[in-house]
């Protein structure tokens, strides 16, 4: 049993727990260090995922713009703003998108109406 605790001590020290906390502190703290480590790993994974999306979009934008088979096009694959990652951010981004669609629809209707009056 001692070997298992000694191995666990090294593991929990990688989570940020001190030697004295592990051996002499409240045992329940180990649970919270482990949970904090898991949360940190999820955040690192999410950050890597988002970074990968930006890289993918940048490469896609470059390839589409500089393709040899067609003349250069307007660049549009790379986002104009950061990806929303919170519920609030996603909701606000969706609202902005809906506003843009509404504005373009009203502009299109205005152009048709103006074109018919000429």
N, C-alpha and C positions, 0 to 999 in steps of 0.2 A: 504494500500500500504506500510505503514511503517513496518508492520510485515513481509512482503515478503522481503524487503530490509534487515531487521535485520537477518532473517534466511539466506539470501544469503551471508551476511557478514561472518557468521560462516563457511559456505561452502567454500567460497573463501579463508578464512584464512587457511583451511585445504590444499588448493592448494599452499600455500606459500605466498599469498598476505597479506600485513600488514593491520591492522585496518585503519591507516591513508591513505594508498593507496586506499583502497576500498571507504572510505567516502570522501576523499578530492582530490584524484588523478584523472588522466584522465580515464574516463569510459571505453575507448577502451582497457585499460590494462587488464581488467577483462576477455575479450575475449581471450587474449593471455595466461593468467594464466590457463584458462579452457582448451585451446588447448594443452598447455604444460602438464597438468595433464592427458589428454587423451593419449598423446604420452607416458608418463611415465607408464600408466596402460598397454598399448600395449606392451611395453618393458618388463614389469614384467611378463605378460602373456607368451610372447615368451620365456623368460628365464626359466619360470617354465616348459614350453613345452619341451625345449631342455634338461633340467635336468631330466624330466620324461623319455625322450628317452635314456639317459645314464643309468638311473636306470633300465629301461626295458632291455637294452642290457646286463647290468651286471648280472641281475637275470637270463636272458636267457642263458648267457654264463655259469654261475654257474650250472644251472639245466642240461644243456646238458653235461657238463664235468663230473658231479658227479651223473648222473642218475644211478639207481640201476639195470635197465633193460638191460643195454649194458655196454661194457667195455669203460673206459674213452676215449674220442676222443680229437683231437686237438682243442684247444680253438680258436674260430674264430668270435664269435658274437660281442664282444666288439670292438669298433673302435680303430684303431692304432693312430688316430689323431682326433682332434676336428671336429665336424660337421661343414661344411662350412655354413655360414649364410649370406654372402654378395654375390652379383652377381659375383664379381671378385673371391671370394673364391670358389664359386661353379664352375666357369669356370676353375680355376686352378685345382681343384679336378678332374673334368671331363677329363682334359688334362692328368693328372697323371694316371688316370685309363686307358685311351686309350693307353698311353705309356706302361703300365704294360701288357696290352693285346697284344700289338704288340711284346714286348720282349718275352712273353711266347710263342707266335705263332712262332717267329723266332727260339727260342730255340727248340721247338717241330720239326720244319722243319730241323734244324741242327742235331738233334738226329736221325731223320729218315734217313737223307742223310748219316750220319756217320755209322748208323747201316747197311745200304745197301752196304757200301764199305768194310765191314769186311768179 
